[in-house]
Amino acid sequence: MKILIKVILIFLFVSSCAEYKTNKKDKKYFSSFGFALIYEDFLFEEKTINKKINNDKIVVLHSYLKNNTLIKIINPTNSKTLETKISKQAKYPKFFNIVLSKKTADLLELDYSNPYVEIHEIKKNKTFVAKEGTIFEEEKNVETKVPVNKVEISDLSISTKTKKDNKIIKNNFFILIGDFYYLDSAKLLKKELSEKTQIDKFNIREVNNNKFRLLVGPFKNFSSLKSAYISLNNLEFEDLNIFRE
């Protein structure tokens, strides 16, 4: 099944990338939206995370960004922003897009029950001076900024000691599969994924005449969101972005 999905993905994304012609010398900088895993010692002890860190320092772990990669972390709920560096590479559940120490989370004033964040790699030629990071309010007049309402989700730790997956999410959450140049390409992958998973929430949005977005959602509770994410991840869809409306 995975081989079939891979073949379909290669065909679809090759056909869909016609609108994204760029200079080969241009580097594609990392950007991601999703949930942060806030470090606790029991996560290391239970082998949920393979690195132990100091929660009293600014520490950021990522699954594949290299050590010292410059990044910007944004809390979209309050627009708090932290510019810092990746401390270490680590292994942790793929549902989460980053691991943060408690000090890092507190600087961003993250809600521990809903640590939803944006992550953007910073261009290396940008002036960057940070010992532990700098934090500031995001500009308030950005045209693309989307209003964010308060969200409540269950505790996101993996431990069975604290897991309460069925708490209601007040926002609608979606998983972004990808953008397609052709509507037929999006429809074909939607059909294939619907047949290969038990997910019934696939939908396609027309962004413009040449861009069709394949999504999964909306999800109203943490359990169904996590289950759908894991199902797609098992088909080798990795680093899927989660966004909210």
Rosetta blueprint (number, residue, H / E / L):
1 M L
2 K H
3 I H
4 L H
5 I H
6 K H
7 V H
8 I H
9 L H
10 I H
11 F H
12 L H
13 F H
14 V H
15 S H
16 S H
17 C H
18 A H
19 E H
20 Y L
21 K L
22 T L
23 N L
24 K L
25 K L
26 D L
27 K L
28 K L
29 Y L
30 F L
31 S E
32 S E
33 F E
34 G E
35 F E
36 A E
37 L E
38 I E
39 Y L
40 E L
41 D H
42 F H
43 L H
44 F H
45 E H
46 E L
47 K L
48 T L
49 I L
50 N L
51 K L
52 K L
53 I L
54 N L
55 N L
56 D L
57 K L
58 I L
59 V L
60 V E
61 L E
62 H E
63 S L
64 Y L
65 L L
66 K L
67 N L
68 N L
69 T L
70 L E
71 I E
72 K E
73 I E
74 I E
75 N E
76 P L
77 T L
78 N L
79 S L
80 K E
81 T E
82 L E
83 E E
84 T E
85 K E
86 I L
87 S L
88 K E
89 Q E
90 A L
91 K L
92 Y L
93 P L
94 K L
95 F L
96 F E
97 N E
98 I E
99 V E
100 L E
101 S L
102 K H
103 K H
104 T H
105 A H
106 D H
107 L H
108 L L
109 E L
110 L L
111 D E
112 Y L
113 S L
114 N E
115 P L
116 Y E
117 V E
118 E E
119 I E
120 H E
121 E E
122 I L
123 K L
124 K L
125 N L
126 K L
127 T L
128 F L
129 V L
130 A L
131 K L
132 E L
133 G L
134 T E
135 I E
136 F E
137 E E
138 E L
139 E L
140 K L
141 N L
142 V L
143 E L
144 T L
145 K L
146 V L
147 P L
148 V L
149 N L
150 K L
151 V L
152 E L
153 I L
154 S L
155 D L
156 L L
157 S L
158 I L
159 S L
160 T L
161 K L
162 T L
163 K L
164 K L
165 D L
166 N L
167 K L
168 I E
169 I E
170 K E
171 N E
172 N E
173 F E
174 F E
175 I E
176 L E
177 I E
178 G E
179 D E
180 F E
181 Y L
182 Y L
183 L H
184 D H
185 S H
186 A H
187 K H
188 L H
189 L H
190 K H
191 K H
192 E H
193 L H
194 S H
195 E H
196 K H
197 T L
198 Q L
199 I L
200 D L
201 K L
202 F E
203 N E
204 I E
205 R E
206 E E
207 V E
208 N E
209 N L
210 N L
211 K E
212 F E
213 R E
214 L E
215 L E
216 V E
217 G E
218 P E
219 F E
220 K E
221 N E
222 F H
223 S H
224 S H
225 L H
226 K H
227 S H
228 A H
229 Y H
230 I H
231 S H
232 L H
233 N H
234 N H
235 L L
236 E L
237 F L
238 E L
239 D L
240 L L
241 N E
242 I E
243 F E
244 R E
245 E L
